[in-house]
Amino acid sequence: MRLFWLLLPLVLLAKEISLQFLESKPRGLTRDYYIWRFLDQKITSQEAQRALELTDRVTYKIFFRYAKKSQNPDIQKIVQCIRLPAQKLPLADGSCLAVGVSGAKLLSLSQKQKERIFQKLSAFPKIKRKFSPFLPKDPASQNDPKQFLRTFFMAGKKYRARFFDHNLSKAFLQKLSKEPSFPRFVRYCITEDLKKPALSLLLLDPQKLDAQSDFLLAMEAIRQGFGSIALSFLQASYHKSYYQSHKDRALLWMYRLTHKKEYLKKLLHSWDLDLYVLLAHEWAHRPFTNYEVPVLKGKAPIDLSDPFVCEAMRKKLPPKEHLAYRNTQSLYAVALEKESRYHEHPFILPYKPYLADQNISQKALIYALARQESRFVPGSISRSFALGPLQFMPFLAKHTAKKLGYKDFDLDMMFQEPVAIGFAKDHLRYLTKKLDHPLFIAYAYNGGIGYTKREVLPLFGKYDPLLAMELVSHPETKEYGKKVLTNYIIYMRILGKDPKLTPLLRKAASLSRSLDERK
């Protein structure tokens, strides 16, 4: 056996976290999580300072907790300045403005207020120069492409719609397209529905853009009813795409536009498992079988509920043979995918004792979410400190613990599968009452129910559901929804049902309209 078996369970059940404990652990995300928790305890300013020095990545999440413990008045002032409301900016001194000013804040102020702020920023020439495009009445009037894009991104969504929704010349767009941040500009124009610049972008040569920009501009062309233009962008996107799922995405839309069977045939031969491949098999009336359910037995001497163990093993994943045990099946599946170069698609079935009270659809949804959230690894921690196999945010975990009557709840309990599944079942009951569709529930699970109702549902009420899925503004939430829906269909089949994607997507559009009518 290899040395990784020496990664035995650690005792993490103590309520109090000590500096000694933190100093004994390796630098990384997991230790940052425990530093964040340590900073919430009753500690001295010196202990808080030492904890900050141990941090691998100082985020606002950590810094604000550190600031509460620090007795350094400069630190306190920095926090106050960062959180300073826009209307109080003109009253602040220059050093505070250098920390607290932002593009969106400036655009909410009058011209006189902005001029007063810029006078105070004279001692900070770099900051003044950075925000100088916001001083004119029209911040979009920038001839320099770098400055234009920088101002566009700093303005925020509300002010982009107000100041940047105007036509752009082809010559200026060609200059913009040479900037590294241009793909992000394209994404914002399309997903925020900035109609005039989005329409202007269709003038560009698809061959001179990146694959993602080509695809998004194809979606814009479809939205505008320009099928032939859309096809040229899709063909360019297909040939330039690196990921197979992105090639599949372009193929599906080319088939929808032309009905040429050559595109459908290519989709049917894709080795990937994505929404587009599933749809192709459905439309061709062919069963999709490119997935497997590993059956593993025995127990390895390792505890994947320990987040330090999980972090170490994910950094240096052992061969799949060393993980072929029931209690390590989550990492076995990860290793199998990786070693097959993602040509093999394992779908494991843990949690059976904890899901006995759920129907097939509920089970499939929990499996679909856990597979996407963490690949079922119990000791998972995200950059935002979402915890466990179902990646509960700490505030939601605490709220759910109180709701379910847990006493002496500790956040580390989210690494325990029975607790994580119980909390997920409760949260999904709430989401299902509000959004009775697996796709909308997935969007809400990732991006929040407010975002889903405000930004996503209107898309499904207005556009074809496949187009609506591509216009979701948050990239992570957009891809998350598609992947969870794919997982859901596969798990439904594994569990004995055979739902079809096409009627499920139609139901999403119908449900969106009915939810909108209830407002």
N, C-alpha and C positions, 0 to 999 in steps of 0.2 A: 504493500500500500504506500501511496505517496505521502509526503509530509503534510499535505493539507488536512489529513485526518486529525492532526494535532489541534485544529481549530475547534476546541471543545466549547460547550456552552459557558457563557459568562453570567455571573450573578448580577442582574440589573434591576432587582426588585426593590431596592432601597428607595425610600421616598426622597431622601436628601442626596444631592450630588456634591461631591467634595472636589476641591482643587487637586487632591492627590489622584482621584479617579480620572480626572481630565488629563492630567499630566502623564498618566500611565497609558493613555490610548493614542493610537496613531493619528496624525494630522489628516483631516478629511471632512467630508460632509457629515458623517455620523457624529464625530466629536463636536462639530459646529452645532448640531442639534442639541447635544447635552450642554454645551456652553450657553446656548440660548435659554435652556431650562435653568441652568445654574444661576444665570443673571436675574432670574425671577425670584430667587430665594432671598432670605435675610442674610446678606453678606456685606462686607466692608467695601469701601471705595478701592482699597488696595487689592482686594480679592477680585473685584470687577476688572481692574486694570490688568491683572495677571491673566484672567480668563480671556480678555480681548487679545492679548499678545499670543495666545494659543490658537486663535481663530485662523482657519484656512482662508475664509472668504468673508469679509466684513460687509454684511448686507444691512439695509435699513432696519430689518427685523431685529438683528443683533445690536446694532448701534443704538437704537432708541432704548432698548432695555439697559444697555451699558450706561447710557446717559442718565438714567434714573438713579443709578447707584453712584455715579461719579460725583465728587465734590468739587470738580474743576469748573469754575464759573464760565470759562471759555466754551466748554462742552455744552453747558446748559444754554448758552447764547446761540450756539450753532443750531441746536434742536429748535429753539424758538424761531429762529430765522427761517429754517427750512419749512416750518409749518405756518409761516406768516401769511395771512389772507391777502389777497390782491389789494384790497382797499386800504390796507395798512402799510403797504410798501412805500408810498411817498413820505411817510413819517419816519421811516427807518433810516439809520445811518448807512454810510457807504459800505462798511464791512459786512453789515447784515444783508444789505441788498445783494452783495456779491454772492452770498450763499442762497438767499431765498428767491431771487428773481427767476422767472421762467417766461417763455414765449406766450403761453396761454394767459398767464397773469397780466402781462403787459397789454395784450390785446383787449382785455376787459376794462382797461382804464381810458380816461380821456386824454386828449393830446397834451394838455397842460400837465397832467399828472405824469405822463411818460417823460416829458421834457425835464421835469423836476428830478425824476429818478436818474436820468442820464447825466445830469449835472453832478449828482452825488457819486456817480460811478467813475468820475474822472481819475480817481486814485487807483482804479482797477482797469487799466486799458484793455487787457485781454477779454475781460467779461463785457466791457462796454462795446468792444468791437464785435463780439459774438452776438450780442442782442441788438446791434445797431439797425438791422433790417426791420425791426419792429417799431422804430420811431416814425417813419413816414405813415401817412394815412392809409396808403395801400402797400402792405408788406409783400404783396405778390409781384410788385414792379421791380424785379431783379433781373438784370441782364446776364449776370454771372451764373452759370449753371450750378456750381457748387453752392453758392450762397442761396440760390433759389430753393434748392432741395433741402438745405439745412433749415431754412426758414419754414418751409412746408412741413417738415417733420416736427419742428418745435412748436408749431402753432396749435396743435391739438385738433381733434376731429371737428369740434364745434366751429372753430375759426377757419379751418380748411374749407368747410362748406360755405362760409361767409366771404372769404377773400380769394380763394383759389379756383373757384368753379367758373373758369372762363377759357375760351379757346386759346390754344397755343400753336404757334407756327411750326411747320414741318422742320424748318431750319433750326429753331430753338430746341425742338424735341430731339433732333439728331445730336445736338450738343449734350443734352441731358442724358441721352442713351449711353454715352461713353463713361458716365459716372458710375462707380461701384454700387451706389445706393439706388440706381434707377429701377431695378426690379421691385424694390420696396415701394417706390413712387407709383409704379403701375398697379401694384396690389391695392394700395390705398385708393387710387382713383376708381378702380373697378368695384371694390367691395364697399366703399363708402358712397358709391353712386354719384361721383362728381361728373355729371353728364357731359359737360363741354370738354374738359381735358381728356376724358375717356374716349369720346368720339374723335378728338384730334389724334389720339394715339394710334388709331386704325390706319393712319396715313403712313406709318413706318413700315420698313421692309422687314418681314418676318425673319429673313435669313441673318439679320444683323442683331437679333435679340437673343436672350437666353431662353431655354425651354419653358421655364415657368411663366415668364412674361408672355411668350407666344400663346400658351394655353389660356391664360387669363384674358388676353385680347381676343382670342377665339370666342370665349364666353360672352364678351362684350358685343362682338359682332353678331352672335346668335341673338342676344337680347335686343339688338337693334334691327334684326331681320336681314342681315347681310350674310347669307349662307355661303356664297363663293369666297368672300373675304375670310370668313371663319375657317373654311376648309384649308386655305393657304397657311393660316397660322397653325392649325392643327397638324398639318403635314410637317411643318418646320419643327414643331414641338416634339412630335414623334421621333424624328431622326436625331434630335439633339438630346433627348431625355436619357439620363443615366439609369434611373430606377425603372425596373420592369413595370411597377404599378403605374408610373407616369406614362410609359408607352401604352399600357392597357387603357388608360384613361383617354388618351388621344384616339386610339383605335375605336373605342366605343362611340365617341362623338363623330368620328368620320363615318362610321357605319350608320349612325342615326341620320346624318345629313345626306348620305348618298345611297344607302341601302345596298351597297356593293358587298357581296358575300366574301370577297377576299379579306376585308377587315374583320369580319366575324370569324373567319377561319383562323386568322392569326390569334385572335383572342382565345379561341377554343384550344389553341396549342400553347398558351402561356403557362409557364411553370409557377407563376405567382398565385397567391390566393388573395384576391381583392374583390371589391364590390363589382367591378367591371367584368371580371371573369365569371363571377356567379350569374350576372345578368346575361352574358353571352350564352352560357349553357342553358339558361332558362328559355331564352328566345329561340335557341336551336333545338329545344326539347331533348337535351342530352343531360344525363345525370352527372353531377360533379362529385368526383371521388378522391380528389387530390388532397386528402387529409388522413390522419391516423389518430388512434386513441391508444397511447402506450399503456400497457398493463405491467406494473412493476410490483415486486414483492420485497420483503425484508426491510431492515432498518439500518441506516448508516449512523456511525457515532458522531453526529453533527447536529447542531441546533440552528435551523434557519430562522428561528424567531429572534435570534440575537443579531441586531443590526450591524454590529462590528464584523461578525462572521460573514454576513451577506455582502458587506462592502468589500471585504478582502477577497472573497471568492469571485465576485463579479469583476474585480480588477484583474484577476488571474484565474479564469475559468478552467477547471480541470476537464479532461476528456469525458465525454458522455458516459463511458463505461464505468467511471468512478462515481457516477451520480445515479446509477440505475437502481435506485431504491425508492420505496414508496414515500418516505419522508423527505427525499430530495428530488422528487419528480418535477418540481417546478424548474429547478436549475438543469435537470436532465433535458427537459424540453427546450430550454434556452440553448444548451450546448448542441443538441441535435439540429436545431435550426441553423446555428452558426456553422457547424461542421459540414452541413449539406449546402452551404452558401444560400440558405433560405429557399431551397427547392423542396424541402420536406416541411410539413406543417402539422406538428403534434398538437392535439387538443386533450389536455388531461382533465380528469374528473375528481378533484378532491372535494372535501366538505360534505360528503354524502350524509353523515349523521346530523349535520347542522341544517340541512335543507329538506329534511323529511316532511316538514309542514308546508312546503311550497309546491305549487303546481308546475308543470313543465315549462311554461313561459317564464315564470318567476325564476326558476332554476337557471334556465338558459341565459336570462338577463344578468344574473349575478355572475355566472361563469364568464359571460362576454365582457363584463366590466372588469372583473379581476384579471382576466387575461391581458386586457389592454392597459390597465393601471400599473400592474407590477409583475406581470407574467406569473402571478400566484405566489411570489416570494414573500413570505410573511414578515421578514425583517426589513422591508423596503422603506426608505426615507427619500423624499423628493427634495429638490432645492428649496421649495417653499415650506418644507417640513410637513408635507402630507405623509401620513403614517400607515404602515401595514399593507396587507394585500389589496385592500380596497381604497387605500390612500385617503384616509380621512384627515381633513384639516383639523388642527388642534381645537379651534373654537367650536367646530361642529361636533367633534368627539366629546368635548366637555358638555355641550348642550344635550347631546343624545344620552350621555351617561346620567345626567340629572333627570331627564325625561323618563328613562328606563329604571330609575331608582337605584343606581349603583352607589354604594357607599365607599369612601376612601378611594375614589377612582384615580388611577395614575395613567398618564398618557402612554406609557410603555405597554399597557394592557392591549393597545391596538395592534401589537405584534402577535397577539394570541388569536389564532384562527376562530375559535368559538365566539370571542368577543367581537372581532372584526365582522364576522358574518351576521351576528345578531344586530349590530349597529347598522349594517348595510340594508338588512331587511326592513328595519324601521324607517330609514331614510327613503328607501325606494317606495314604501307604502305612501309616504307623503308626496313624492314626485309623481307617482302613478295617479293619485287623486287630481293633481293639477295638469298633468300631461300624459294622457293614456296612450303612449306610443313609444316603442323601444328607442327609436331614433331621437325623439325629442327628450326623452329621459336621459339619453346619453349626452346630448348637448348640455342639458341642465346639470348633470353630474360633473361635467368638466368645467363649463363656463359659468354656471350659476343659473338659477331659474329666472332671475331678473333679466339677465342678458338674453336668455333664450326667448322669453316672451317679447322683449323689446326689439331685438335685432334679428332673430332667426325666424320666428313664426310668420312675420309679415312676408318674408321671402317666399315661403311655401304657399301663402295665400295669393301671391301675385304671379309666380313663375311656375313652369314645369318643375316637378320635384327634383329631377336630376340636375337641372340648371340651378335651382335654389341651393342645393348642396354645395355647389362650387362657388357660390357667391357669399357664403358665410364669412364674415369679416375677420374673425380671429383664426389664424392658420392652424393653431394647435387644436382648437375646438372643431374646426371643419374636418380635419383628418381623423380626429378622435371619433366623431359621429359615424363616419363611413366605416371605420375599422370595427367599432363596437357592433354596428348593424351586421357586418359580415360575420363576426364571431357569433352573434345571436342566431343567425340563420343556420350556421354549421352546428351549433350546440342543440338547436331545436331538432335537427335531423338526427344527431347522435342519440338524443333522448326519445326519439320515436315519432316526431312530427315532421311534416315536409312543407313548411310555409313557402310561398312564392314572394319574390322581392317586388315584382311589378305591382300587384294589388296592395302590398304593404306601403309602397311609396305613394300610391294613389290615396290610401287612407290618411297618410300624413298631410297631404294637401287638403283633403276634406276636413280633417280635424282642425287644421290651422284656421280655415275659414270659419268653422263653427265656434272656435275659441275666440276669434276676433269679434264675432257677432255678440258674444256674451259680455263684452266690455261695457 
